[in-house]
Amino acid sequence: MIETEEQAKAFVAERCSPGALSALERFASELLIESEKQNLIARSTVDTLWQRHMADSAQLLDHVPRETGPWLDLGTGAGFPGIITAIMRPDMPHVLVESRGRRIEWLERMVALAGLENCRVIGSRLEKVETFEAGAITARAFAPLKELLDLSARFSTDRTTWLLPKGRSAAQERDELESPQRAMFHVKQSVTSRDAAILVGAGRPPGGGRK
Ligand SMILES: C[S@@+](CC[C@H](N)C(=O)[O-])C[C@H]1O[C@@H](n2cnc3c(N)ncnc32)[C@H](O)[C@@H]1O
């Protein structure tokens, strides 16, 4: 379990190139500056930014085959997890969807700053985004699981991996699904908090998605 900021940074560093780590450090310092201007992360998490946000996002890479893509991140907000995984995996195309104007501007600025040619920000509600086939669908603090699946199933195929950090509610949200959908998901312990878990799923929800 990651207990300190140093451990969190080491965890991230083990999973990316030195250049990507520098880009992440730059992103982290820009985030702290921008957080004074708009509400991007909870104030209580500023001192544990690498634990609560950076490593929390980076750990998702451990749950997918390396060649999985493109990645679709729903409601990226401050940049988690989509900006982090896009910086760490420059070979993997990413699409980040965010509907709030100031957050869209922020994400576009960070994509430009890090020179992320693999990352496209779609400034729109997810409901209006044209369907494409996503290899991985990620979403942190986006919507309750059932609603999340209803909104995003059309982007999934039989080969899609779902990576949904869900905090304390992971097992309960999975258990509340109808049985065919429930069988898609496993609960994985988060490395950043004993209380948190990630729902890792495979495939397309029965009745949704594309063949
Ligand atoms: C609670 S924030 C979480 C942000 C980020 N994923 C994180 O974990 O820090 C949820 C984000 O989803 C965005 N959002 C909510 N509903 C959306 C929708 N239907 N389409 C696109 N973005 C949406 C909100 O604007 C907000 O930035």
PDBQT file of the ligand as one rigid body, heavy atoms in Angstrom, charges set to zero:
ROOT
HETATM    1  C1  LIG A 301     -16.365  14.718 -10.035  1.00  0.00    +0.000 C 
HETATM    2  S1  LIG A 301     -15.544  15.203 -11.492  1.00  0.00    +0.000 S 
HETATM    3  C2  LIG A 301     -14.237  14.018 -11.612  1.00  0.00    +0.000 C 
HETATM    4  C3  LIG A 301     -13.112  14.511 -12.478  1.00  0.00    +0.000 C 
HETATM    5  C4  LIG A 301     -11.936  13.528 -12.650  1.00  0.00    +0.000 C 
HETATM    6  N1  LIG A 301     -12.347  12.330 -13.373  1.00  0.00    +0.000 N 
HETATM    7  C5  LIG A 301     -11.329  13.170 -11.321  1.00  0.00    +0.000 C 
HETATM    8  O1  LIG A 301     -11.478  12.023 -10.881  1.00  0.00    +0.000 OA
HETATM    9  O2  LIG A 301     -10.689  14.038 -10.701  1.00  0.00    +0.000 OA
HETATM   10  C6  LIG A 301     -16.669  14.674 -12.790  1.00  0.00    +0.000 C 
HETATM   11  C7  LIG A 301     -16.373  15.364 -14.118  1.00  0.00    +0.000 C 
HETATM   12  O3  LIG A 301     -17.226  14.799 -15.118  1.00  0.00    +0.000 OA
HETATM   13  C8  LIG A 301     -17.729  15.842 -15.938  1.00  0.00    +0.000 C 
HETATM   14  N2  LIG A 301     -19.014  15.355 -16.471  1.00  0.00    +0.000 N 
HETATM   15  C9  LIG A 301     -20.116  14.991 -15.758  1.00  0.00    +0.000 A 
HETATM   16  N3  LIG A 301     -21.088  14.551 -16.590  1.00  0.00    +0.000 NA
HETATM   17  C10 LIG A 301     -20.576  14.616 -17.858  1.00  0.00    +0.000 A 
HETATM   18  C11 LIG A 301     -21.087  14.285 -19.159  1.00  0.00    +0.000 A 
HETATM   19  N4  LIG A 301     -22.313  13.791 -19.305  1.00  0.00    +0.000 N 
HETATM   20  N5  LIG A 301     -20.289  14.462 -20.225  1.00  0.00    +0.000 NA
HETATM   21  C12 LIG A 301     -19.024  14.953 -20.076  1.00  0.00    +0.000 A 
HETATM   22  N6  LIG A 301     -18.483  15.287 -18.879  1.00  0.00    +0.000 NA
HETATM   23  C13 LIG A 301     -19.244  15.124 -17.780  1.00  0.00    +0.000 A 
HETATM   24  C14 LIG A 301     -17.876  17.029 -14.980  1.00  0.00    +0.000 C 
HETATM   25  O4  LIG A 301     -17.871  18.258 -15.660  1.00  0.00    +0.000 OA
HETATM   26  C15 LIG A 301     -16.652  16.850 -14.082  1.00  0.00    +0.000 C 
HETATM   27  O5  LIG A 301     -15.522  17.556 -14.561  1.00  0.00    +0.000 OA
ENDROOT
TORSDOF 0
